[in-house]
């Protein structure tokens, strides 16, 4: 699963999507 997350982050970086948004996701999932 870590590999898929890393791939997703890499894809988002390629698309220009802020990684900060991605870094906040684990906190939101953890809060749930």
N, C-alpha and C positions, 0 to 999 in steps of 0.2 A: 504493500500500500504506500510505503514511503517513496518507492520509485515512481508510482503514478502521480503522487503529489509533486515530486520534483519535476516531473515532465510537465505537469499542468502549470507550475510556476514558470518554467522555462518558456512554455508556449505563450503565457500571458506577457512575459517580458518581451517576447518577439512581437506581440501585438501591441505592445506599449501600454498595457494595463498596469497601473501602479501595484507594486508588490506589497506595499503597506496594507492594501486592502486584503490581500491574501493572508498576510501575517496576522490579521485580526480575526480571521475565520476560526482558528483553533480555540481562541478565547471564547468566542460566541458559542461554539459547539460544546466546549467544556462547561460553560455556564448552564447549558441545557441539561 
